[in-house]
C-alpha cells in the first residue's frame, strides 16, 4: 500500500475495488457499501482515500461536454459486455456514487435533488453557488448512463451468487436512478454486525425468518431503543422511501445468518459481565461459555486471560488479571482476540439478576416479576426511587456499603427490586430522562411471544396449556408505550393491548378449551387450552432391576415394573456407553450421520406419531433419533439456504478417514469452510479428512 503522499490512478483504483469487494463469500449477501469511514478502513495508508477516489473520477469526466459527461468511459464498458468474464470496469464511478448516497443520509430527507448536490460537492469540492448548482444539474442530466452500469453490475453479480452471494443492488419505485447507489449505502458494515444481535433476539434459528415486511416492522421497534446502529440506518428505517430498500436487504441478511452474534468490528461477541456476591460484598467478572469453545485466550490491556469451560455450569473459569470490578466507575473494560471480543461499561443504571453459577450477574434489561439488584449513580437516586416506589414491590431496599470497601464504588445499590405494576410504571416514567426510562423498561423479544402459563404435553409440541392456565402475551416495545390492536379467534378485541414490556395475562379472558388464534402486531399466534381429562396420565411405574441373593450367594436378576421385592436391590450396571436419543427439529432440513471413517449417510425423519391425531393435537415439530454406535456426528443442513448447522458430536473415537464418496467429500468440504476452529475435536476430524484428501 502507498504512503499518505501517494495517489492512485484509475487502473489502481479499479484493481483495489475488485480486491475489496469481489472476494468469494456465497453465504452472505453481496454489497458495495462505501463511506468515508469504510474507505479509511479499507485503505488506511492513504490520506483521505474517499477524496482521492473522487478526484480520480472527476479527472475522467467531460465537464465541458453538454451531454457527454461520462463520454470517456462507456467504451471500456461496451467492450466488457462482450465477454463479462471479470468484474466490470468503471467501478470507481459506481463507488463514488455510493459515497454520495452515504453522505446524503446526513440529511433528514432523501431526494434526487439532495443526492446530486452531494455528488457534485464530492466531485467538485471547489464549487459554490450557481457553479455548484450547474454541476449538480449536469450530473442529474447524465446519470442515466451510471444507472445502466448499476443495472449491469447487479445482473453480473446475480449470475454469480454462488461465488459472491446474492446481490443487494436494487432500484426504487420512485427514486428510479439513484435507487441503485442508495440500496448499497443504507446498511453499513457496523450495521450488518449489529443486526446479528437483532436476529438473535428474534430467535430466527428456532422460529424462522418472518416475511420481509414483518421483519422490518420488528426491526423498527427494536431499533427505536439504543442498539448501536448508525444514525443513517435508523433514519432510513423511519423514512418510507428508504425503508423499501432496507427491507429486502435485511431479509437477505437474516436468511443467510449463521447464528453467530458479532461485534461492530465483525468479531464474535463475548458477553463480559460483572457479578456480585452480596454475602461477601465483592464484585467480580464472568463470561458465559460459548458452545463448542472449551478454551479461549484473550488480551485485556497488557494482561493475558485464559478461559476454560468448567465440568459443569455455564460460565468460563478465568485465569489472569482483570480490573477491579468494584472500582470501575465509568471505565470501559475490553477483552479480545483475533476472533472474539467483548466489553463492559457501567451505565447510569446497571441491573443484575440471579444466576445459579454467580450469585448476581449484570444483564442488559430488567424483567417484570423477577428479582433484581440495581446499581445507580447518586444523581439519579431520587428519580429511580420514585419509579420503584410506584411500580415495584415494596420489598426493595438500599444496601448499606462499607465506605472503605464498597461493593461498587460511586453507586447506590438497591436489592430485592421487582417490577410489578405496568400502569404505574408508565405514569412514573413520564418526563424523566429517556436514557433512564430505556434502562428501566423491560425489553422483551422483538416479535410477539406467548410465555409463562401452565404448559402441558410439552413433549408433543409447543402451545398446549391447562384450562385456567392460559399463557401471557409479550409484545415488542419501542422507546415509548404503544397501543396494539388484536383479534382473538377472528373477533377484534374491544380494547387494544398496551405494549409496555410487561406480560399481558390471557387467562383473564376466560378462554374456553380448544384451539385459539391470536392475531396481533401483524402475526398469528396459535395455542390450545386443554381440559384436565384430555391429558393422558403418564405411566409412572418404574423399570428396576430386582436382585435376589440365593443360597449361598448366587444372585438372580430380574427386570420388573413397579415395586421391587423387599430383599432386592434396585439399579443397573450396564457395560459400555448407552446413548441418549436426540430430539431433532422437523422442517426444511436434511439430516446426516457421519462415522469414524468420515462416511456420511442420510437419515429420514419418521412420520409424526398417530397419537397426536388421536388426541386432536398438532403434530410435534421434533422427532427422535437413536444414533447407531458407529455414528460420531449428526449434521443438519438447511434446505432453503444450504447452510450447515454446527455438527453435534455423539461420541469420541480417533478419526480413521477412508475413501469417501462424492457426497461425503462435499459435506466435509462444507464443514471445513464453515466450522473450522469452532470445536477442537471436530478440527481433529477435519485435519484427518484434509490429510486423506492430500494423499489422493
C-alpha positions as CSV (number, residue, x, y, z in Angstrom):
1,X,0.0,0.0,0.0
2,X,1.2,3.5,-0.7
3,X,2.0,6.1,1.9
4,X,-0.1,9.1,2.6
5,X,1.6,11.3,0.0
6,X,0.9,9.0,-3.0
7,X,-2.2,8.9,-5.1
8,X,-3.6,6.2,-7.3
9,X,-4.6,6.3,-10.9
10,X,-7.8,4.8,-12.5
11,X,-6.4,1.3,-13.0
12,X,-5.1,1.1,-9.5
13,X,-8.5,2.2,-8.0
14,X,-10.2,-0.4,-10.2
15,X,-7.9,-3.1,-9.0
16,X,-8.3,-2.1,-5.3
17,X,-12.1,-2.1,-5.6
18,X,-12.1,-5.5,-7.1
19,X,-9.8,-6.8,-4.4
20,X,-12.0,-5.3,-1.7
21,X,-15.5,-6.2,-2.9
22,X,-15.2,-9.3,-5.2
23,X,-14.0,-12.0,-2.9
24,X,-15.8,-15.4,-2.7
25,X,-18.4,-15.2,0.0
26,X,-21.5,-17.1,-1.1
27,X,-23.1,-17.3,2.3
28,X,-23.7,-13.6,2.8
29,X,-25.4,-11.0,0.5
30,X,-23.1,-9.0,-1.7
31,X,-23.0,-5.3,-1.1
32,X,-20.9,-2.4,-2.5
33,X,-21.1,-0.1,0.6
34,X,-18.6,2.7,0.9
35,X,-18.4,5.8,3.0
36,X,-15.5,7.8,4.4
37,X,-15.1,5.6,7.4
38,X,-15.2,2.4,5.4
39,X,-12.7,3.9,2.9
40,X,-10.3,4.6,5.7
41,X,-10.7,1.1,7.0
42,X,-10.0,-0.4,3.6
43,X,-7.1,1.8,2.7
44,X,-5.6,3.0,6.0
45,X,-2.3,4.1,4.4
46,X,-4.0,6.6,2.0
47,X,-4.5,10.2,3.1
48,X,-8.2,10.9,2.6
49,X,-9.0,7.9,0.4
50,X,-12.6,8.9,-0.3
51,X,-11.5,12.3,-1.5
52,X,-8.7,10.8,-3.6
53,X,-11.1,8.4,-5.3
54,X,-13.5,11.3,-6.1
55,X,-10.6,13.3,-7.5
56,X,-9.6,10.4,-9.7
57,X,-13.1,10.0,-11.1
58,X,-13.5,13.8,-11.6
59,X,-10.4,13.8,-13.7
60,X,-12.0,11.4,-16.2
61,X,-15.3,13.4,-16.6
62,X,-16.0,15.7,-19.5
63,X,-17.5,18.7,-17.8
64,X,-17.2,20.8,-20.9
65,X,-19.4,18.5,-22.9
66,X,-23.1,19.4,-22.6
67,X,-24.4,15.8,-22.9
68,X,-21.3,13.6,-22.6
69,X,-20.2,14.0,-19.0
70,X,-19.3,10.3,-18.8
71,X,-18.4,10.1,-22.5
72,X,-14.8,9.0,-21.9
73,X,-15.9,5.9,-20.0
74,X,-18.6,3.9,-21.9
75,X,-16.2,2.3,-24.4
76,X,-14.5,0.0,-21.9
77,X,-17.9,-0.9,-20.5
78,X,-19.2,-1.8,-24.0
79,X,-16.2,-4.0,-24.6
80,X,-16.7,-5.7,-21.2
81,X,-20.3,-6.6,-22.2
82,X,-19.0,-8.8,-24.9
83,X,-17.2,-11.1,-22.5
84,X,-18.3,-10.4,-18.9
85,X,-15.7,-12.8,-17.5
86,X,-14.3,-10.4,-14.9
87,X,-15.8,-7.7,-12.8
88,X,-17.0,-4.7,-14.9
89,X,-14.9,-1.6,-15.5
90,X,-15.8,1.9,-14.2
91,X,-16.1,0.6,-10.6
92,X,-14.6,3.9,-9.4
93,X,-17.6,5.8,-10.7
94,X,-20.0,3.4,-9.0
95,X,-18.0,3.7,-5.8
96,X,-18.2,7.5,-5.8
97,X,-22.0,7.3,-6.5
98,X,-22.3,5.2,-3.2
99,X,-20.1,7.7,-1.3
100,X,-22.5,10.5,-2.3
101,X,-25.5,8.4,-1.2
102,X,-23.9,7.7,2.2
103,X,-23.1,11.4,2.6
104,X,-26.7,12.3,1.7
105,X,-28.0,10.3,4.7
106,X,-26.9,13.0,7.0
107,X,-29.8,15.0,5.7
108,X,-33.3,14.5,7.0
109,X,-34.8,13.7,3.7
110,X,-33.9,11.6,0.6
111,X,-34.5,13.1,-2.8
112,X,-32.8,13.3,-6.2
113,X,-32.0,17.0,-5.6
114,X,-30.2,16.2,-2.3
115,X,-28.4,13.3,-3.9
116,X,-27.0,15.1,-6.9
117,X,-26.0,18.0,-4.7
118,X,-23.9,15.7,-2.6
119,X,-22.4,14.0,-5.6
120,X,-21.4,17.4,-7.1
121,X,-19.8,18.5,-3.8
122,X,-17.9,15.3,-3.7
123,X,-16.6,15.5,-7.2
124,X,-16.1,19.3,-7.4
125,X,-15.5,20.5,-3.8
126,X,-14.1,23.8,-5.0
127,X,-17.5,24.9,-6.5
128,X,-20.1,27.1,-4.7
129,X,-23.3,28.9,-5.5
130,X,-24.5,28.8,-9.1
131,X,-21.5,26.8,-10.3
132,X,-22.3,24.1,-7.8
133,X,-26.0,24.1,-8.9
134,X,-24.9,23.8,-12.5
135,X,-22.6,20.8,-11.8
136,X,-25.5,19.2,-9.9
137,X,-27.8,19.6,-12.9
138,X,-25.2,18.2,-15.3
139,X,-24.9,15.1,-13.1
140,X,-28.6,14.6,-13.0
141,X,-29.0,15.0,-16.8
142,X,-26.2,12.4,-17.5
143,X,-26.9,9.9,-14.7
144,X,-28.9,7.5,-16.9
145,X,-25.5,6.1,-18.0
146,X,-24.4,5.4,-14.5
147,X,-27.8,3.8,-13.6
148,X,-27.4,1.5,-16.6
149,X,-24.0,0.5,-15.3
150,X,-25.5,-0.3,-11.9
151,X,-28.2,-2.5,-13.6
152,X,-25.4,-4.4,-15.5
153,X,-23.4,-4.9,-12.3
154,X,-26.5,-6.2,-10.4
155,X,-27.1,-8.7,-13.2
156,X,-23.5,-9.8,-13.3
157,X,-23.3,-10.4,-9.5
158,X,-26.7,-12.0,-9.5
159,X,-25.4,-14.6,-12.1
160,X,-22.5,-15.4,-9.7
161,X,-24.5,-15.6,-6.5
162,X,-22.9,-19.0,-5.7
163,X,-19.5,-17.2,-5.7
164,X,-20.1,-13.7,-4.3
165,X,-23.5,-14.1,-2.6
166,X,-26.9,-12.7,-3.5
167,X,-26.8,-9.2,-5.0
168,X,-28.4,-6.4,-2.9
169,X,-28.4,-3.9,-5.8
170,X,-32.0,-2.7,-6.2
171,X,-33.7,0.3,-7.7
172,X,-36.7,2.1,-6.2
173,X,-40.3,2.7,-7.4
174,X,-39.9,6.5,-7.4
175,X,-36.1,7.1,-7.0
176,X,-35.5,5.0,-10.1
177,X,-32.0,6.1,-10.9
178,X,-30.4,6.9,-7.6
179,X,-32.1,3.9,-6.0
180,X,-29.2,1.8,-7.1
181,X,-26.4,3.6,-5.1
182,X,-28.9,4.2,-2.3
183,X,-29.5,0.5,-2.0
184,X,-25.8,0.0,-1.3
185,X,-25.4,2.8,1.1
186,X,-28.1,2.1,3.6
187,X,-26.5,-0.8,5.6
188,X,-23.0,-0.1,6.8
189,X,-20.6,-2.8,7.9
190,X,-21.2,-2.0,11.6
191,X,-24.9,-2.1,11.0
192,X,-24.7,-5.6,9.5
193,X,-22.8,-6.7,12.5
194,X,-25.2,-5.1,15.0
195,X,-28.1,-6.7,13.1
196,X,-26.9,-10.1,14.2
197,X,-28.0,-9.1,17.7
198,X,-31.4,-8.4,16.3
199,X,-31.5,-11.8,14.6
200,X,-30.6,-13.5,17.9
201,X,-33.3,-11.6,19.7
202,X,-35.8,-12.8,17.1
203,X,-34.5,-16.3,17.7
204,X,-34.7,-17.0,14.0
205,X,-32.5,-20.1,14.3
206,X,-35.5,-21.8,16.0
207,X,-38.5,-19.7,15.0
208,X,-37.5,-19.0,11.4
209,X,-37.2,-15.8,9.4
210,X,-40.5,-13.8,9.1
211,X,-41.6,-12.3,5.8
212,X,-39.6,-9.2,4.8
213,X,-42.3,-6.5,5.7
214,X,-42.9,-8.2,9.1
215,X,-39.2,-8.5,9.7
216,X,-38.6,-4.7,9.1
217,X,-41.6,-3.9,11.3
218,X,-40.0,-5.8,14.2
219,X,-36.7,-4.1,13.4
220,X,-38.2,-0.7,13.5
221,X,-39.5,-1.3,17.1
222,X,-36.2,-2.9,18.2
223,X,-34.1,-0.1,16.7
224,X,-36.2,2.6,18.5
225,X,-34.1,1.9,21.6
226,X,-30.3,2.3,21.7
227,X,-28.7,-0.6,19.8
228,X,-25.5,0.7,18.4
229,X,-26.9,1.1,14.9
230,X,-25.7,4.0,12.8
231,X,-27.7,7.2,12.7
232,X,-28.1,6.9,8.9
233,X,-29.6,3.4,9.3
234,X,-32.1,4.4,11.9
235,X,-33.1,7.5,9.9
236,X,-33.6,5.3,6.9
237,X,-35.8,3.0,8.9
238,X,-38.1,6.0,9.7
239,X,-38.2,7.1,6.0
240,X,-40.9,5.4,4.0
241,X,-39.0,5.6,0.7
242,X,-35.7,4.3,2.1
243,X,-37.3,1.6,4.2
244,X,-38.3,-0.1,1.0
245,X,-34.7,-0.5,0.1
246,X,-33.7,-1.7,3.5
247,X,-36.5,-4.3,3.6
248,X,-35.1,-6.8,1.2
249,X,-31.5,-6.3,2.2
250,X,-32.2,-7.0,5.9
251,X,-34.3,-10.0,4.9
252,X,-31.5,-11.5,2.9
253,X,-29.1,-10.9,5.8
254,X,-31.5,-12.7,8.1
255,X,-31.8,-15.7,5.8
256,X,-28.0,-16.0,5.5
257,X,-27.3,-15.5,9.2
258,X,-25.2,-18.4,10.6
259,X,-26.3,-17.9,14.2
260,X,-23.2,-16.1,15.4
261,X,-23.6,-12.8,17.1
262,X,-20.9,-10.3,16.1
263,X,-19.5,-7.1,17.4
264,X,-19.3,-3.9,15.3
265,X,-15.8,-5.0,14.1
266,X,-17.0,-8.3,12.9
267,X,-15.7,-10.5,15.8
268,X,-17.8,-13.0,17.7
269,X,-19.5,-11.3,20.7
270,X,-18.3,-12.3,24.2
271,X,-20.6,-11.4,27.0
272,X,-18.3,-9.8,29.5
273,X,-20.4,-9.4,32.7
274,X,-19.9,-8.1,36.3
275,X,-21.0,-10.4,39.1
276,X,-22.0,-9.5,42.7
277,X,-21.7,-11.6,45.9
278,X,-23.9,-10.0,48.4
279,X,-22.7,-12.3,51.2
280,X,-19.0,-11.5,50.7
281,X,-19.8,-8.0,49.4
282,X,-17.5,-8.4,46.5
283,X,-17.7,-7.8,42.7
284,X,-16.1,-10.0,40.1
285,X,-16.2,-11.0,36.4
286,X,-17.9,-13.6,34.4
287,X,-18.1,-14.7,30.7
288,X,-20.8,-17.2,29.6
289,X,-19.4,-20.2,27.9
290,X,-19.7,-20.3,24.1
291,X,-21.0,-23.7,22.9
292,X,-18.2,-25.7,21.3
293,X,-15.4,-23.4,22.6
294,X,-14.0,-25.0,25.7
295,X,-10.9,-22.8,25.9
296,X,-10.1,-19.2,24.9
297,X,-7.0,-16.9,25.2
298,X,-7.8,-13.2,25.4
299,X,-6.0,-10.0,25.9
300,X,-7.1,-7.4,28.4
301,X,-4.8,-4.4,28.1
302,X,-1.3,-5.8,28.8
303,X,-2.7,-8.8,30.6
304,X,-3.4,-12.3,29.1
305,X,-6.5,-14.2,30.1
306,X,-7.1,-17.9,29.8
307,X,-10.7,-19.1,29.7
308,X,-11.7,-22.7,30.4
309,X,-15.1,-24.2,30.3
310,X,-15.9,-25.9,33.7
311,X,-17.1,-29.5,34.1
312,X,-20.5,-28.1,35.0
313,X,-22.0,-24.6,34.9
314,X,-22.4,-22.0,32.2
315,X,-19.5,-19.6,33.0
316,X,-15.9,-19.8,32.0
317,X,-13.2,-20.2,34.6
318,X,-11.0,-17.1,34.1
319,X,-7.2,-17.2,34.8
320,X,-5.5,-13.8,34.5
321,X,-5.9,-10.3,35.8
322,X,-9.0,-8.2,35.1
323,X,-9.5,-4.7,36.6
324,X,-11.2,-4.5,40.0
325,X,-14.9,-4.6,39.2
326,X,-15.7,-2.7,42.4
327,X,-13.8,0.4,41.3
328,X,-14.6,0.7,37.6
329,X,-16.6,4.0,37.8
330,X,-17.0,4.9,34.1
331,X,-14.1,2.9,32.7
332,X,-14.7,0.6,29.7
333,X,-13.1,-2.9,30.1
334,X,-12.4,-4.8,26.9
335,X,-11.2,-8.3,26.2
336,X,-10.4,-9.6,22.8
337,X,-8.6,-12.0,20.5
338,X,-8.4,-12.1,16.7
339,X,-11.8,-13.9,16.6
340,X,-13.6,-12.8,19.8
341,X,-14.2,-9.7,21.7
342,X,-16.4,-8.2,24.4
343,X,-16.5,-5.1,26.6
344,X,-18.3,-3.8,29.7
345,X,-19.1,-0.3,30.8
346,X,-21.3,0.7,33.7
347,X,-24.4,2.6,32.5
348,X,-26.1,5.1,34.7
349,X,-28.3,2.3,35.9
350,X,-27.0,-1.2,35.9
351,X,-29.3,-4.2,36.6
352,X,-28.2,-7.6,38.0
353,X,-30.3,-10.8,38.1
354,X,-29.8,-14.0,40.0
355,X,-27.6,-16.7,38.3
356,X,-27.0,-20.3,39.5
357,X,-23.2,-20.0,39.0
358,X,-22.5,-16.4,40.0
359,X,-24.9,-15.1,42.6
360,X,-25.9,-11.9,40.7
361,X,-24.8,-11.2,37.2
362,X,-25.2,-8.0,35.1
363,X,-28.0,-8.1,32.5
364,X,-29.0,-5.9,29.6
365,X,-32.5,-5.2,30.8
366,X,-35.0,-5.9,33.6
367,X,-37.7,-8.5,33.6
368,X,-41.1,-7.9,35.2
369,X,-41.8,-10.0,38.3
370,X,-38.2,-11.1,38.6
371,X,-35.9,-10.0,41.5
372,X,-33.0,-7.7,40.6
373,X,-30.2,-5.7,42.1
374,X,-29.7,-2.2,40.8
375,X,-26.5,-0.1,40.8
376,X,-27.5,3.6,40.3
377,X,-25.4,6.8,40.0
378,X,-26.2,9.0,43.0
379,X,-27.5,11.9,40.9
380,X,-30.4,9.6,39.7
381,X,-31.3,8.4,43.2
382,X,-34.4,10.5,43.6
383,X,-35.8,9.6,40.2
384,X,-35.2,5.9,40.4
385,X,-36.6,5.7,43.9
386,X,-39.8,7.4,42.8
387,X,-40.2,4.9,39.9
388,X,-39.6,2.0,42.3
389,X,-41.9,3.3,44.9
390,X,-44.7,3.5,42.3
391,X,-44.1,0.4,40.2
392,X,-42.0,-2.1,42.2
393,X,-42.8,-4.4,45.0
394,X,-42.4,-2.7,48.4
395,X,-39.7,-5.2,49.4
396,X,-36.9,-3.2,47.7
397,X,-34.3,-1.6,49.9
398,X,-31.0,0.3,49.7
399,X,-27.9,-1.8,50.6
400,X,-25.5,-0.4,53.1
401,X,-21.9,-0.4,51.8
402,X,-18.8,0.0,53.8
403,X,-17.3,3.4,52.9
404,X,-13.7,1.9,52.7
405,X,-14.7,-1.2,50.8
406,X,-17.9,-0.6,48.8
407,X,-19.5,-3.2,46.7
408,X,-19.4,-0.9,43.7
409,X,-17.7,2.5,44.2
410,X,-19.7,5.5,43.3
411,X,-23.0,3.7,43.1
412,X,-26.1,3.3,45.3
413,X,-27.2,-0.3,45.4
414,X,-30.8,-1.4,45.7
415,X,-31.7,-5.1,46.3
416,X,-35.0,-7.1,46.0
417,X,-36.2,-4.9,43.2
418,X,-39.2,-6.4,41.4
419,X,-41.2,-4.5,38.8
420,X,-44.9,-5.5,39.2
421,X,-47.2,-2.7,38.0
422,X,-47.2,-1.8,34.3
423,X,-49.7,1.1,34.6
424,X,-47.9,2.7,37.5
425,X,-44.6,2.3,35.7
426,X,-45.8,4.2,32.7
427,X,-47.1,7.0,34.9
428,X,-43.9,7.2,37.0
429,X,-41.5,7.4,34.0
430,X,-43.3,10.3,32.3
431,X,-41.0,13.3,32.0
432,X,-37.8,11.6,33.3
433,X,-34.6,11.3,31.3
434,X,-35.1,9.0,28.2
435,X,-31.9,7.0,28.9
436,X,-33.1,6.1,32.4
437,X,-36.5,5.1,31.0
438,X,-34.9,2.8,28.5
439,X,-32.7,1.2,31.2
440,X,-35.7,0.6,33.5
441,X,-38.2,-0.5,30.8
442,X,-38.3,-4.3,30.2
443,X,-37.0,-5.3,26.8
444,X,-38.8,-8.5,25.5
445,X,-38.3,-10.2,22.2
446,X,-38.8,-8.0,19.0
447,X,-41.7,-10.3,18.0
448,X,-44.8,-11.2,19.9
449,X,-44.5,-14.3,22.0
450,X,-46.5,-16.5,24.3
451,X,-44.8,-17.0,27.7
452,X,-45.5,-18.5,31.1
453,X,-48.9,-20.0,31.7
454,X,-49.3,-23.7,32.7
455,X,-48.0,-25.6,29.7
456,X,-48.9,-29.3,29.3
457,X,-48.0,-32.1,26.8
458,X,-44.7,-30.3,26.1
459,X,-43.2,-33.5,24.7
460,X,-45.9,-33.4,22.0
461,X,-45.2,-29.8,20.8
462,X,-45.5,-26.3,21.9
463,X,-48.6,-24.3,22.6
464,X,-50.7,-26.6,24.9
465,X,-51.9,-25.1,28.2
466,X,-54.1,-26.3,31.0
467,X,-57.5,-24.8,31.4
468,X,-57.2,-21.8,33.6
469,X,-53.5,-21.5,32.9
470,X,-53.5,-19.7,29.6
471,X,-50.2,-18.1,28.6
472,X,-49.1,-14.5,28.9
473,X,-48.6,-12.3,25.8
474,X,-45.3,-10.4,25.4
475,X,-45.4,-7.7,22.9
476,X,-42.3,-5.9,21.4
477,X,-41.8,-2.4,22.8
478,X,-40.3,0.8,21.4
479,X,-38.9,3.7,23.3
480,X,-42.5,4.6,24.2
481,X,-45.6,2.6,25.1
482,X,-47.9,1.8,22.2
483,X,-51.4,0.5,21.7
484,X,-51.7,-2.7,19.7
485,X,-54.9,-3.9,18.0
486,X,-55.6,-7.6,18.4
487,X,-58.1,-10.2,17.3
488,X,-58.8,-13.4,19.1
489,X,-60.3,-16.2,17.1
490,X,-61.3,-13.7,14.4
491,X,-63.0,-11.3,16.8
492,X,-61.3,-8.0,17.3
493,X,-60.7,-7.1,20.9
494,X,-62.7,-4.2,22.2
495,X,-59.7,-2.6,23.9
496,X,-56.2,-2.7,22.2
497,X,-53.3,-4.2,24.2
498,X,-50.7,-1.9,25.7
499,X,-47.2,-2.9,24.7
500,X,-45.2,-1.8,27.7
501,X,-42.7,-4.7,28.2
502,X,-44.9,-6.2,30.9
503,X,-46.7,-9.5,30.2
504,X,-50.4,-9.4,29.3
505,X,-52.2,-12.3,31.1
506,X,-54.5,-14.0,28.6
507,X,-56.0,-16.1,31.4
508,X,-58.2,-13.0,32.3
509,X,-60.1,-13.6,29.0
510,X,-61.6,-16.9,30.4
511,X,-60.7,-18.8,27.3
512,X,-62.7,-22.0,26.5
513,X,-60.9,-25.3,26.0
514,X,-59.9,-25.8,22.3
515,X,-57.7,-24.2,19.7
516,X,-57.3,-20.4,19.7
517,X,-55.7,-18.0,17.3
518,X,-54.4,-14.6,18.4
519,X,-53.7,-12.1,15.6
520,X,-51.5,-9.3,16.9
521,X,-48.8,-7.0,15.6
522,X,-49.2,-8.5,12.1
523,X,-48.7,-12.1,13.0
524,X,-50.7,-15.1,14.2
525,X,-50.1,-17.0,17.4
526,X,-51.8,-20.3,17.9
527,X,-52.3,-22.3,21.1
528,X,-54.6,-24.8,22.6
529,X,-56.4,-24.8,26.0
530,X,-56.7,-28.4,27.3
531,X,-59.1,-29.8,29.9
532,X,-57.6,-31.9,32.6
533,X,-59.3,-35.0,31.4
534,X,-57.8,-34.5,27.9
535,X,-54.3,-35.0,29.2
536,X,-53.4,-38.7,29.3
537,X,-51.9,-39.7,32.6
538,X,-48.3,-40.6,32.3
539,X,-47.4,-44.1,33.4
540,X,-45.2,-43.8,36.4
541,X,-44.3,-47.4,37.1
542,X,-40.5,-47.6,37.2
543,X,-38.5,-50.3,35.5
544,X,-36.0,-51.6,38.0
545,X,-33.5,-54.4,38.3
546,X,-34.5,-56.8,41.1
547,X,-31.6,-58.7,42.5
548,X,-32.3,-61.6,44.9
549,X,-29.5,-63.5,46.6
550,X,-29.8,-67.3,46.8
551,X,-28.1,-69.8,48.9
552,X,-25.3,-69.5,49.4
553,X,-24.7,-66.3,47.4
554,X,-25.8,-67.0,43.8
555,X,-27.8,-63.9,42.7
556,X,-30.9,-63.8,40.5
557,X,-31.6,-60.8,38.3
558,X,-35.0,-59.7,37.0
559,X,-36.2,-56.6,35.2
560,X,-39.5,-55.7,36.8
561,X,-42.1,-53.0,36.5
562,X,-43.3,-51.4,39.8
563,X,-42.1,-52.1,43.3
564,X,-39.1,-54.4,43.7
565,X,-39.1,-57.2,46.2
566,X,-38.1,-56.2,49.7
567,X,-34.9,-58.1,49.7
568,X,-33.8,-57.0,46.2
569,X,-31.5,-54.2,45.0
570,X,-32.7,-51.5,42.5
571,X,-30.5,-50.0,39.9
572,X,-28.5,-51.2,36.9
573,X,-24.9,-51.7,36.0
574,X,-24.7,-51.6,32.2
575,X,-21.3,-52.2,30.5
576,X,-20.3,-49.7,27.7
577,X,-22.0,-46.5,26.7
578,X,-25.7,-46.1,26.3
579,X,-26.6,-43.2,24.0
580,X,-29.4,-40.9,24.8
581,X,-31.9,-40.3,21.9
582,X,-31.7,-37.0,20.2
583,X,-34.7,-34.7,19.6
584,X,-34.3,-33.0,16.2
585,X,-36.5,-30.3,14.7
586,X,-38.6,-31.2,11.7
587,X,-38.9,-28.8,8.7
588,X,-36.8,-28.0,5.7
589,X,-33.7,-29.7,6.9
590,X,-31.7,-32.7,5.7
591,X,-30.0,-34.9,8.4
592,X,-26.8,-36.8,8.0
593,X,-24.9,-39.2,10.3
594,X,-21.1,-39.3,10.0
595,X,-19.0,-42.2,11.1
596,X,-15.4,-42.5,12.3
597,X,-14.3,-43.2,8.8
598,X,-15.8,-39.9,7.6
599,X,-18.5,-41.6,5.6
600,X,-21.9,-39.8,5.7
601,X,-25.3,-41.3,5.3
602,X,-28.6,-39.6,5.2
603,X,-31.4,-40.1,7.8
604,X,-35.0,-39.5,7.1
605,X,-37.3,-38.4,9.9
606,X,-40.2,-40.8,10.5
607,X,-43.8,-39.6,10.1
608,X,-45.4,-38.0,13.2
609,X,-46.9,-40.4,15.6
610,X,-50.6,-41.1,15.3
611,X,-51.0,-40.2,19.0
612,X,-51.3,-36.6,18.0
613,X,-54.3,-37.1,15.8
614,X,-55.9,-39.4,18.3
615,X,-55.8,-36.6,20.9
616,X,-56.6,-33.9,18.4
617,X,-53.3,-32.2,18.9
618,X,-50.9,-30.6,16.4
619,X,-48.0,-32.8,15.4
620,X,-44.7,-32.3,17.2
621,X,-42.1,-30.2,15.5
622,X,-39.5,-32.7,16.8
623,X,-38.6,-36.2,16.0
624,X,-36.5,-38.7,17.9
625,X,-33.2,-40.2,16.6
626,X,-31.5,-43.1,18.4
627,X,-28.0,-42.9,16.8
628,X,-26.2,-46.1,16.0
629,X,-23.0,-46.8,17.8
630,X,-20.8,-46.3,14.7
631,X,-22.1,-42.7,14.2
632,X,-19.8,-40.0,15.6
633,X,-21.6,-36.8,14.4
634,X,-25.0,-35.6,13.5
635,X,-25.2,-32.9,10.8
636,X,-28.2,-30.7,9.9
637,X,-28.4,-28.8,6.6
638,X,-31.0,-26.2,5.9
639,X,-32.5,-26.9,2.5
640,X,-33.5,-23.3,1.9
641,X,-30.1,-21.7,2.4
642,X,-27.9,-24.9,2.1
643,X,-26.2,-23.8,5.4
644,X,-24.8,-26.3,7.8
645,X,-25.6,-26.1,11.5
646,X,-22.7,-26.9,13.8
647,X,-22.2,-30.8,13.8
648,X,-23.3,-32.4,17.0
649,X,-20.8,-34.8,18.5
650,X,-22.2,-38.2,19.6
651,X,-19.1,-39.8,20.9
652,X,-15.3,-39.9,20.5
653,X,-13.2,-42.3,18.6
654,X,-9.9,-41.2,16.9
655,X,-10.8,-40.5,13.2
656,X,-9.7,-43.0,10.6
657,X,-10.8,-41.5,7.3
658,X,-11.1,-43.9,4.3
659,X,-12.0,-43.5,0.7
660,X,-15.2,-41.4,0.6
661,X,-18.0,-41.0,-1.9
662,X,-18.6,-37.6,-3.5
663,X,-21.5,-36.7,-1.1
664,X,-19.3,-37.3,2.0
665,X,-16.4,-35.4,0.5
666,X,-18.7,-32.4,-0.3
667,X,-20.1,-32.4,3.2
668,X,-16.6,-32.4,4.7
669,X,-15.6,-29.5,2.5
670,X,-18.6,-27.5,3.7
671,X,-17.9,-28.4,7.3
672,X,-14.3,-27.3,7.0
673,X,-15.2,-24.0,5.4
674,X,-18.0,-23.2,7.9
675,X,-16.9,-24.7,11.3
676,X,-13.2,-25.0,11.3
677,X,-11.9,-23.7,14.7
678,X,-15.3,-24.0,16.4
679,X,-14.6,-27.3,18.2
680,X,-11.1,-28.9,18.7
681,X,-12.5,-32.4,18.4
682,X,-14.2,-31.5,15.1
683,X,-10.9,-30.0,14.0
684,X,-9.2,-33.4,14.5
685,X,-11.7,-34.9,12.0
686,X,-11.2,-32.0,9.6
687,X,-7.4,-32.4,9.7
688,X,-7.8,-36.2,9.1
689,X,-10.1,-35.6,6.1
690,X,-7.7,-32.9,4.7
691,X,-4.7,-35.3,5.1
692,X,-6.6,-38.1,3.3
693,X,-7.6,-35.6,0.5
694,X,-4.0,-34.5,0.0
695,X,-2.8,-38.1,-0.2
696,X,-5.2,-38.9,-3.1
